[in-house]
């Protein structure tokens, strides 16, 4: 069988295997010379090796792919024309030379900073003379250059040997068989690049599966990681601006004025601490803002279940997420830092995912993350696993029942049902748990069942066009998706009661952003200023632990964890920009910080009471507006002092966020 395989196919896979071995040799060298995995468990090392091998295979496939296309197109002709021989003798030595340089620079970079080679290394080019001198004095440059020349010579000889050893084709095959080999080879190399059986390809975030950062660093491939981080090479803090506005953020958060420190230790008296650890469940409500909810004035009865839950909860009516995107809100809720990335989301930036977070300070808790799809989505896996010790992720492939609804995985009914099984199991073992459930059904393509227990979707003939227009919903499908999520929230709480953990659990519900809606008479000014996407519900349902009341001053997503931990009277150390919304003594200046786009330009905004101040990042266009005014107009000239104060605080939040991205590592 092997003899019948065309030689040009054998040629490709021979070079592919050699490339994988070459990458793996450098991985082994890194393991013995730099990894320092003495404190890692054998399972962590094994997982890191396996993940690393997958990254190495992916890199080898990417290098081979241009040649794969050329060989598959030319097939037998590849060994008959001298030009292809010359291409081989040029391409492979160049590829191996570049690979070797990457690995050698990675070794030096890691030995200096204990991180794999990333785009931040470009900063050493800012003073090329000094960097060159350091290299010359620290490493055997001359011997290294000689070694590289010798390597090129050996690789060229190897490339020539592999080419010639496959150049004599004995068997000739039909065009039909040739087409099958073409398709199979193309798919195998394509799959090696994708390198995953899930709905998301292999990404750098999968390497960050351990709380031991050295384990995570070992799993990475420096070549792939360098280009993954390349998109974020300009993401850096302006220290001059940060120091200028640090006194402002220090005043706002009660930080020390004489030195830069964001650390705040919150300690509760033993007399007020809870005798038993309550469970905590965070539920991220996909695409739920206040505007589509009937509780907040929507004319359609869109959220009857939550309408009945919110009055029996501690709820915040002026709560804003920082950025209108699910990944951005997941990042902010977990790290306690707003997502202010201009291009992608902060979760996709491998240079900033290592943070000191509050989620990890729930000592003695079983920590869980539930979602219907894959945690590779938006590199969310890295945010959770790199920062939370002992976290267990439940995703596609983890559940007993997996009837995939759409691109986002299983629907919310199944997600809540499967989550309840695990929470019930922990409750029966008397193990307190901290869970984060990420819903998805209230998202395009708005997949809802024709019937699910008592839920049935509204038909277009059952609702008037006038009422739909007044509500702001763009379609009946959009309305039904919200109604289905609302039904599942109520069903989840019913299951919790049946399973027995309801009474001892604090349920925290928050929207990740609002859904896109038409302009209507409700929240009109927010719609016109483009901040309606950030205005979301936030309510804490725990009748045994908090009083039921509305808090109408401003709050923001990064305040969520400090607020919940203070509610539970838990001691914690806060290094983030979030604060306790229930601390009426120290919370003297309630504000919400948002990050959005105005007319295509990145914009930062600050909400305080009924005022909203915005400033674009490029043209520095500013505006101050009264959200409760019947006429939306810039009132900056009427309130110059207020504008100045809000401008300073806005800049303080922005530059402090940038600073903490890179200076809040564990």
C-alpha positions in Angstrom: 0.0 0.0 0.0 2.8 2.4 1.0 4.5 1.8 -2.4 1.4 2.8 -4.3 1.4 6.3 -2.7 2.7 8.9 -5.2 6.2 10.0 -4.4 5.3 13.7 -4.4 2.8 12.9 -1.6 5.6 11.0 0.3 7.9 14.0 -0.3 5.4 16.4 1.4 4.9 14.2 4.5 8.6 13.4 4.9 9.3 17.1 5.1 6.3 17.7 7.3 7.6 15.1 9.8 11.1 16.5 9.7 9.7 20.0 10.5 7.7 18.7 13.4 10.8 16.9 14.8 12.8 20.1 14.4 10.3 22.1 16.4 10.0 19.4 19.0 13.8 19.3 19.4 13.8 22.9 20.4 10.9 22.2 22.8 12.9 19.5 24.5 15.9 21.9 24.7 13.7 24.5 26.3 12.3 22.0 28.7 15.8 21.0 30.0 17.4 24.5 29.8 14.7 27.0 30.8 11.3 25.5 31.7 11.9 25.2 35.5 8.9 22.9 36.0 10.0 21.4 39.3 6.8 22.6 41.1 4.5 21.4 38.3 2.6 18.2 38.6 3.3 15.3 36.2 -0.2 15.8 34.7 0.5 19.5 34.0 3.8 18.7 32.3 2.1 16.0 30.3 -0.7 18.3 29.2 1.8 21.0 28.4 3.9 18.7 26.2 0.8 17.5 24.3 -0.5 21.0 23.8 3.0 22.1 22.8 3.2 19.3 20.2 -0.1 20.4 18.7 1.3 24.0 18.4 4.4 22.6 16.8 2.4 20.5 14.3 0.3 23.6 13.5 3.5 25.7 12.8 4.9 22.9 10.6 1.7 22.8 8.6 1.7 26.5 8.1 5.3 26.4 6.9 4.5 23.5 4.5 1.2 24.8 3.2 2.6 27.0 0.3 4.7 24.1 -0.9 1.8 21.7 -0.4 -0.3 23.8 -2.9 2.6 23.9 -5.4 3.3 20.2 -5.2 -0.3 19.2 -5.4 -0.9 21.4 -8.5 2.3 20.2 -10.3 2.3 16.6 -8.9 4.7 14.6 -11.1 6.0 17.7 -12.9 7.5 18.8 -9.5 10.4 16.4 -10.0 10.9 16.9 -13.7 11.5 20.7 -13.9 14.8 22.1 -12.4 13.0 25.2 -11.2 11.1 23.2 -8.5 14.4 21.7 -7.3 15.8 25.2 -6.9 12.7 26.3 -5.1 13.1 23.4 -2.6 16.8 24.2 -2.0 15.9 27.8 -1.3 12.6 27.5 0.6 13.6 24.9 3.2 17.0 26.4 4.3 15.3 29.8 4.6 12.4 28.4 6.6 14.7 26.5 9.0 17.0 29.6 9.4 14.0 31.7 10.4 12.7 29.1 12.7 16.1 28.7 14.4 16.5 32.5 14.8 13.1 32.6 16.5 13.9 29.8 18.9 17.3 31.3 19.8 15.8 34.7 20.4 13.1 33.1 22.4 15.7 31.3 24.6 17.4 34.6 25.3 14.1 36.5 25.8 12.8 33.9 28.3 16.0 33.7 30.2 15.8 37.5 30.6 12.0 38.0 31.3 10.6 34.6 31.9 8.1 35.0 29.1 8.1 33.6 25.6 9.0 35.8 22.7 6.2 38.2 21.9 5.7 41.5 20.0 6.7 43.5 23.1 10.3 42.5 22.2 10.2 45.2 19.6 10.8 47.7 22.3 14.5 46.6 22.3 14.8 48.0 18.8 14.1 51.5 20.1 17.7 51.8 21.1 19.4 49.4 18.6 22.9 50.4 19.6 22.4 49.4 23.2 20.5 46.2 22.4 23.2 45.1 19.9 25.9 45.8 22.5 24.0 43.7 25.0 23.7 40.8 22.5 27.4 41.1 21.6 28.6 41.1 25.2 26.1 38.4 26.5 26.1 35.8 23.8 28.7 34.1 21.5 27.6 35.9 18.4 30.5 34.9 16.1 30.2 31.2 17.0 26.4 31.5 16.6 26.7 32.9 13.1 29.1 30.1 12.2 26.7 27.6 13.6 23.8 29.1 11.6 25.9 28.9 8.4 26.6 25.3 9.1 22.9 24.6 9.8 22.0 26.2 6.5 24.5 23.9 4.8 23.1 20.8 6.5 19.5 21.7 5.8 20.3 22.3 2.2 21.9 18.9 2.0 18.9 17.3 3.7 16.4 19.1 1.4 18.4 18.0 -1.6 18.5 14.4 -0.3 14.8 14.3 0.3 14.0 15.8 -3.1 16.2 13.4 -5.0 15.1 10.3 -3.0 11.5 11.0 -4.1 12.1 12.1 -7.6 11.7 8.7 -9.3 8.1 7.8 -9.6 7.5 4.2 -10.5 3.7 3.9 -10.4 1.4 6.1 -12.4 -2.1 6.6 -11.2 -5.3 7.7 -12.8 -6.6 11.2 -12.6 -9.4 10.0 -10.3 -7.0 8.5 -7.8 -4.8 11.6 -8.2 -7.8 13.8 -7.3 -8.4 11.7 -4.2 -4.8 12.2 -3.0 -5.1 15.9 -3.7 -8.2 16.3 -1.6 -7.0 14.0 1.2 -3.6 15.7 1.5 -5.0 19.2 1.3 -7.5 18.3 4.1 -4.9 16.7 6.3 -2.7 19.8 6.2 -5.6 22.1 6.6 -6.8 20.1 9.6 -3.2 20.2 11.1 -3.5 24.0 10.9 -7.0 24.1 12.5 -5.8 21.4 14.9 -9.0 20.9 16.8 -12.1 18.8 16.8 -14.2 21.6 18.3 -15.8 24.5 16.5 -12.8 26.7 17.2 -9.2 26.2 16.0 -6.3 25.7 18.3 -5.4 29.1 19.8 -2.7 30.4 22.1 -5.2 30.7 25.0 -5.4 26.9 25.3 -1.8 27.0 26.6 -2.9 29.0 29.6 -4.6 26.0 31.3 -2.6 26.1 34.5 -2.3 28.4 37.5 1.5 27.7 37.2 2.5 30.3 34.6 5.8 28.4 33.8 3.7 25.4 32.7 1.7 27.7 30.4 4.8 29.4 29.0 6.3 26.0 28.2 3.2 24.9 26.2 3.4 27.9 23.9 5.2 27.9 20.5 7.2 31.1 20.4 6.8 31.6 16.6 3.0 31.4 16.7 2.8 33.3 20.0 4.9 36.1 18.6 2.5 36.6 15.7 -0.6 36.2 17.9 0.7 39.0 20.1 1.8 41.1 17.1 -1.6 42.7 16.7 -1.2 44.2 20.2 2.3 45.5 19.9 1.1 49.1 20.3 -1.0 48.4 23.3 1.1 50.0 26.0 0.7 52.5 28.9 1.6 56.1 28.5 3.4 56.5 31.9 3.6 60.2 31.6 -0.2 60.5 31.3 -0.8 57.8 33.8 1.3 59.6 36.5 -0.4 62.8 35.6 -3.9 61.4 36.3 -3.0 58.9 39.1 -3.9 61.4 41.8 -7.4 61.7 40.3 -8.0 57.9 40.4 -6.4 57.8 43.8 -8.9 60.3 45.1 -11.8 58.5 43.5 -10.8 55.0 44.8 -9.3 56.1 48.1 -5.8 55.0 47.1 -2.5 56.2 48.6 -1.5 59.5 47.1 2.3 59.3 47.8 3.0 56.1 45.9 1.4 54.2 43.1 -0.7 51.3 44.5 -4.1 49.9 43.7 -4.1 47.4 46.5 -7.1 47.7 48.9 -7.5 45.2 51.7 -11.1 44.7 52.7 -11.5 43.0 56.1 -14.8 42.4 57.9 -15.2 42.0 61.6 -15.8 38.4 62.7 -19.0 39.4 64.3 -20.6 40.2 60.9 -19.2 37.3 58.9 -21.6 34.6 57.7 -21.4 31.4 59.6 -21.8 29.3 56.5 -20.3 29.9 53.0 -23.1 30.6 50.6 -22.9 29.4 47.0 -22.5 32.0 44.3 -23.8 31.7 40.8 -23.1 34.4 38.2 -25.4 34.3 35.2 -24.4 36.3 32.1 -27.5 37.3 30.3 -26.6 37.4 26.6 -27.6 40.5 24.8 -29.9 41.8 27.5 -30.1 45.5 28.2 -32.7 47.5 30.1 -34.5 48.8 27.1 -36.0 45.5 25.8 -37.1 44.4 29.3 -40.7 45.0 30.3 -39.6 45.6 33.9 -37.8 48.8 32.7 -40.8 50.1 30.7 -40.8 48.1 27.4 -44.5 48.0 26.2 -44.3 44.3 25.3 -44.4 41.8 28.2 -41.0 40.5 27.2 -39.5 39.4 30.5 -42.3 38.3 32.8 -40.1 35.9 34.8 -37.4 38.5 35.5 -40.1 41.1 36.1 -41.1 39.0 39.1 -37.6 38.2 40.3 -36.1 41.7 40.2 -38.4 43.3 42.8 -37.4 40.5 45.2 -33.7 41.2 44.6 -31.1 43.9 45.1 -31.1 45.6 41.7 -29.2 48.4 40.1 -31.0 50.5 37.6 -28.1 52.6 36.3 -25.6 49.8 35.7 -23.4 49.9 32.6 -20.9 47.5 31.0 -17.8 49.1 29.5 -18.0 47.8 25.9 -20.7 46.4 23.8 -19.4 42.9 23.2 -19.7 39.5 25.0 -16.0 38.8 25.1 -15.3 42.3 26.4 -17.8 41.9 29.2 -16.5 38.4 30.1 -13.0 39.9 30.3 -14.1 42.9 32.4 -16.3 40.9 34.8 -13.5 38.4 35.5 -10.5 40.6 35.6 -12.0 43.8 37.1 -10.6 45.9 34.3 -12.5 47.5 31.4 -11.8 46.3 27.9 -10.5 49.3 26.0 -8.8 47.6 23.1 -9.3 49.4 19.8 -9.0 46.5 17.4 -10.2 43.3 18.9 -11.0 42.4 22.5 -8.7 42.4 25.5 -9.4 38.7 25.9 -7.6 38.1 22.6 -4.4 39.9 23.8 -2.0 37.3 25.1 0.1 40.0 26.8 -2.5 41.0 29.3 -4.5 38.0 30.4 -2.4 37.3 33.5 -4.1 39.4 36.2 -4.7 39.4 40.0 -8.5 38.8 40.1 -11.2 38.5 42.8 -12.7 35.3 41.3 -9.6 33.4 42.5 -10.0 34.6 46.1 -13.1 32.5 46.9 -11.1 30.1 49.0 -12.6 26.8 49.8 -15.1 27.0 46.8 -15.4 24.7 43.9 -15.1 27.0 40.9 -16.9 26.3 37.6 -17.5 27.9 34.2 -20.4 26.8 32.1 -21.0 27.7 28.4 -22.9 26.0 25.6 -20.0 26.2 23.0 -16.3 26.1 23.2 -14.1 28.1 25.6 -11.7 28.7 22.7 -14.2 31.3 21.5 -12.4 34.7 21.7 -9.6 33.0 23.7 -11.8 33.1 26.8 -10.2 29.9 28.0 -7.0 31.8 28.7 -8.8 34.4 30.8 -10.3 31.8 33.1 -7.7 29.1 33.3 -4.6 31.4 33.6 -6.1 33.2 36.6 -8.4 30.8 38.5 -6.8 27.9 40.4 -8.8 24.7 40.3 -11.4 26.0 37.8 -13.4 23.3 36.0 -14.7 24.3 32.6 -17.8 22.8 31.2 -18.2 23.3 27.4 -19.1 21.3 24.3 -18.1 17.7 24.9 -18.5 18.0 28.7 -22.3 17.5 29.0 -24.5 14.4 29.2 -27.0 15.9 26.8 -25.7 17.8 23.8 -28.2 18.7 21.2 -26.4 21.5 19.4 -28.9 24.3 18.7 -26.7 26.6 16.5 -23.3 28.0 16.2 -23.2 28.8 19.9 -23.6 25.2 21.0 -26.4 23.8 23.2 -29.3 26.2 23.9 -29.9 27.9 27.3 -32.5 25.4 28.4 -30.0 22.5 28.1 -27.2 24.7 29.5 -29.1 25.5 32.7 -30.3 21.9 33.0 -26.7 20.5 32.7 -25.4 23.2 35.1 -28.0 22.3 37.6 -26.9 18.7 37.6 -23.4 19.6 38.6 -24.4 22.2 41.2 -26.9 19.7 42.7 -24.1 17.1 42.9 -21.8 19.6 44.8 -24.6 20.6 47.1 -25.2 17.0 48.0 -21.6 16.7 48.9 -21.8 19.9 51.0 -19.2 21.6 48.8 -19.7 25.4 48.4 -19.4 26.4 44.7 -18.8 29.5 42.7 -20.2 29.2 39.2 -20.2 31.4 36.1 -22.9 30.5 33.5 -22.7 32.1 30.1 -25.9 32.0 28.1 -26.1 32.4 24.4 -29.6 31.8 23.0 -30.6 35.5 23.0 -28.1 36.1 20.2 -28.4 35.9 16.4 -29.5 33.6 14.8 -32.1 33.7 17.7 -32.6 29.9 17.7 -35.6 29.0 19.9 -37.7 25.8 19.9 -41.2 25.6 18.7 -42.2 24.5 22.2 -40.3 23.8 25.4 -42.5 23.0 28.4 -44.7 26.1 28.9 -42.7 28.2 26.5 -44.0 28.8 23.0 -42.8 31.5 20.6 -45.1 34.4 19.7 -46.1 34.3 16.0 -46.0 37.4 13.9 -49.8 37.4 13.5 -50.1 37.5 17.3 -48.5 40.9 17.7 -49.3 44.2 16.0 -46.7 46.1 14.0 -47.4 49.2 15.9 -46.7 47.6 19.3 -43.5 45.9 17.9 -42.4 49.3 16.6 -43.0 51.0 19.9 -41.0 48.4 21.7 -37.9 48.9 19.6 -37.5 45.2 18.7 -36.3 44.7 15.2 -38.2 41.5 14.7 -40.4 39.0 16.4 -37.5 36.5 16.3 -35.5 38.9 18.4 -38.3 39.3 20.9 -38.8 35.5 21.2 -35.1 34.9 21.9 -35.4 37.3 24.9 -38.6 35.6 26.0 -36.9 32.2 25.8 -33.9 33.4 27.9 -36.4 34.9 30.4 -38.2 31.5 30.6 -35.0 29.7 31.2 -33.9 32.0 34.0 -37.1 31.3 35.8 -36.8 27.6 35.1 -33.2 27.6 36.4 -34.3 29.1 39.7 -37.1 26.5 39.9 -34.5 23.7 39.4 -32.3 25.2 42.1 -35.2 25.0 44.6 -35.9 21.4 43.6 -32.2 20.5 43.9 -32.0 22.0 47.3 -29.3 24.7 46.9 -31.6 27.7 46.2 -31.8 29.0 49.8 -28.0 29.0 50.3 -27.1 30.5 47.0 -26.5 34.1 45.8 -27.7 34.4 42.2 -26.0 37.3 40.4 -27.6 38.2 37.0 -26.1 40.7 34.6 -26.4 41.6 30.9 -23.2 41.5 28.9 -24.6 44.3 26.6 -27.9 45.3 25.1 -29.2 43.9 21.9 -29.4 46.1 18.8 -32.8 47.9 18.8 -34.7 50.5 16.8 -35.1 54.0 18.2 -38.2 54.4 20.3 -39.6 56.6 23.0 -37.8 54.6 25.7 -34.1 55.6 26.5 -34.0 57.8 23.4 -31.0 59.9 24.5 -29.0 56.8 25.3 -29.8 55.5 21.8 -28.8 58.7 20.1 -25.5 58.8 22.0 -24.9 55.1 21.3 -24.6 54.1 24.9 -27.9 52.2 25.0 -25.8 49.1 24.2 -23.9 49.5 27.5 -27.0 50.0 29.8 -27.8 46.6 31.2 -29.6 44.9 34.1 -27.7 43.9 37.2 -29.6 42.2 40.1 -28.6 40.0 43.0 -31.2 37.5 43.9 -30.6 36.1 47.4 -33.6 36.6 49.7 -31.7 35.0 52.6 -28.7 37.3 52.3 -29.7 40.8 51.1 -32.6 43.2 51.3 -34.7 43.8 48.3 -34.3 47.3 47.0 -33.3 49.4 44.0 -30.0 51.3 43.9 -30.3 54.0 41.2 -26.8 55.6 41.3 -24.3 54.7 38.7 -22.4 51.4 38.7 -20.2 49.5 36.2 -19.3 45.9 35.4 -15.9 45.9 37.1 -17.8 46.7 40.4 -19.7 43.4 40.3 -17.2 41.1 42.1 -16.3 43.6 44.9 -20.0 44.2 45.5 -20.8 40.5 45.8 -17.9 39.7 48.0 -18.7 42.6 50.3 -22.3 41.4 50.4 -21.1 38.0 51.6 -18.8 39.7 54.2 -15.7 38.0 52.6 -12.3 39.4 53.2 -10.5 40.2 49.9 -7.6 42.1 48.5 -8.6 44.3 45.5 -6.0 45.2 42.9 -8.6 46.2 40.2 -10.5 49.3 39.4 -13.7 47.9 40.7 -15.4 48.9 43.9 -18.1 47.9 46.3 -21.4 49.6 45.2 -22.8 49.0 48.6 -20.1 51.0 50.4 -21.9 54.3 50.9 -19.1 55.7 53.0 -16.3 55.4 50.5 -18.3 55.4 47.3 -18.8 59.2 47.2 -18.6 59.7 43.4 -20.6 57.0 41.7 -19.8 56.8 38.0 -19.9 54.5 35.0 -17.0 54.2 32.5 -17.8 53.2 28.9 -15.7 52.6 25.8 -17.4 52.7 22.4 -17.2 54.2 18.9 -18.7 57.5 17.8 -18.8 58.1 14.0 -16.2 55.3 13.6 -13.8 56.7 16.2 -12.8 55.1 19.5 -14.5 57.1 22.3 -14.4 57.0 26.1 -17.3 58.1 28.2 -18.3 58.8 31.8 -21.7 58.8 33.3 -22.5 60.5 36.5 -26.1 60.9 37.7 -28.0 62.3 34.6 -24.8 63.6 32.9 -22.8 61.9 30.2 -19.4 63.1 29.1 -17.7 61.7 26.1 -14.3 62.2 24.4 -13.0 60.7 21.1 -9.5 59.3 21.3 -8.1 60.6 18.0 -9.7 64.0 17.3 -10.4 64.8 21.1 -14.0 65.8 20.3 -15.9 66.3 23.6 -19.5 66.6 24.6 -21.4 66.9 27.9 -25.1 65.9 27.8 -28.1 65.6 30.2 -29.7 62.2 29.6 -32.9 63.4 31.2 -33.3 66.4 29.0 -36.0 66.5 26.4 -33.5 68.1 24.0 -30.2 66.5 23.5 -27.5 69.1 23.2 -24.0 69.8 24.4 -24.1 71.7 27.7 -20.3 71.9 28.2 -20.4 75.7 28.2 -23.1 75.7 30.9 -21.1 73.4 33.2 -17.4 74.1 32.5 -16.2 73.0 36.0 -18.2 69.8 35.9 -16.9 69.1 32.4 -13.3 69.6 33.6 -13.8 67.2 36.6 -15.4 64.5 34.4 -12.7 64.9 31.8 -9.9 64.3 34.4 -11.7 61.3 35.9 -12.3 59.9 32.5 -8.6 60.1 31.5 -7.7 58.7 34.9 -9.8 55.6 34.3 -8.5 55.2 30.8 -4.8 55.5 31.6 -5.1 53.5 34.9 -6.7 50.6 32.9 -3.8 50.7 30.5 -1.3 50.7 33.4 -3.0 47.8 35.2 -3.1 45.7 32.0 0.7 45.4 32.3 1.3 46.0 36.0 -1.3 43.8 37.7 0.2 40.4 37.1 0.3 37.7 39.7 
